[in-house]
């Protein structure tokens, strides 16, 4: 039953992605972003906020399938390394998973530990703060995230 639910979610996400690409949404989105955002730092700041909201509203599979094709061309235009973008993406989604009002991990923890969601949300605030600090470092110091790739020369 769980596999069926995941397949239904993934099928819907794939359909939405194909529709968005057919309607040239990534190109239109890129034009809007390019008109209003002129620096890489500003782009990354707005991207972080957007991805945290996506993490609060969507499961990770759907978010990857739907959002990555939209933001990857824009990130390339701002010279954001795709591997770095992936690390930023996953960090933001995890923060979104812990953030009220819809954070998925809050509800799963509430069910598992039989505590109210509000109690769980209060107890994870310090972790959200720590993850936001880590996100800032990951986002604005790319060498921090990519040093192992640079050392191994695998990219």
N, C-alpha and C positions, 0 to 999 in steps of 0.2 A: 504494500500500500504506500509506503514511504517513497519507494522508487518510482511508482506511478505518479505521485504528487510532484516529485522533482522533475520527472520527464515532462509533465504538463507545464510546469513553470518554465523550464528550459525551452520547450517548443514555442510557448507564447513569447518569450524573450527573443528567440531567434526570428520569429515572425516580425516583431516590432523592429528589430535591428534591420532586417531586409527592407521593411517599409521606409524607415528613416533614410537608409542609403538610397533607395529608389527616388525618394523625394528630395535628394541632395541636401539634406539637413546639415551634414558636417560642413559642406562648403558654405552654406548660408550662415551657419554658426560662426565659422572662421571669419567671415567678412564682418559680422557684428563685433566679434572680439577684437579684430584688428583695428576697427574704427575707434573703439573706446579704450583700449588698453595698449599702452606703448612700451611697457617695460616687462621684462621677464619676471622680476620680483612681484610686480602687481598681478601678473597672470597667475603665478604660483599661489599668491595669497587668496585670490578669488577662487582658484581651483580647489584649494584646501577647504574653504567654506562650503563650496558646492558638493564636494565629495563626502564631507561629514553629513550633510543633509541627505545625500543619496544613501549613505550607510545607515541612517536612521530609518529610512523608508523602504529599502529594498534588501532582499537577500543577496549574498555575495555573488552567486552564479548569475543571476539576472543583471546585477550591476555591472559585472565584467562584460557580459555579452552586449548589453545595451549601451553603456557609457563609454567603454574603451574605444569603439570605432568613432565615436563623436569627438573625443578629446585628443586622440593620438595625432591626427593631422595638425591640430592647433598647437600641441606641445612641440611637435617637430619644428614648426615655424618659429617658435621661441627658443630653439636649440636646447630642448630638454631631452636628455638621454632617455631612450625608451625603458631601459632597465631601472633607471632612477624614477621614472614616472610610475612604473609598476610598484616600486617600494612605497612611494608616496601614496599611491592608490590604495594599497592594502592597509597601510597605517591609518589612513583616514576612515576606511570602512570599519576597522576595528573600533576606532573612537566612536563612530556613529552607532555601532552595535551596543555600546555602553551608555549612550546618551538618551535621556528621556526626550520626548514622550513615547517613541516607538521602538527604542533600542531592543533588538531581538534578544541579546544576551541577558538583559534585565528580566525579561519574561521567562526565559529558560531557567535562570537562577531562582526566580521566584517560585516556579513550579518545583524545582529540584529541592530547594531548602525549605519549602512551605512557609515562606515569609512574604509579606506584602511587597509589591513592586516599589513603593515609595521608600521602604526601609532599605531595600537593595540599592536603589538609586543614591540614597544618602551615603551608603557605605562605599560606593565606588567613585565618589567625587574626587578623592585624592589621586586615584589611579587615572582618572580622566585628565586631571591637571598634569600629572607626570607624563602621560602620553602626548599631551599637547606640547610640552617642552621638548620631548623627543621628536615630535613631528616637525617642530621649528628647526631643530638641528638637522634632521634628515632632509628637509626641503631646501634649506638655504646653505648647507655645507655638503654638496653632492659627494665630495671625496670621502666623507664619513660613511656613506652607504656603498660606495663603489670601490673602496680601497682593495678589497679582496679580488675583485674582478681585474683591477689594474695590476695587482701583484701576479696573479695567475695568467694574465694575458688571454683570457678566454673570450673576450668580446671583439 
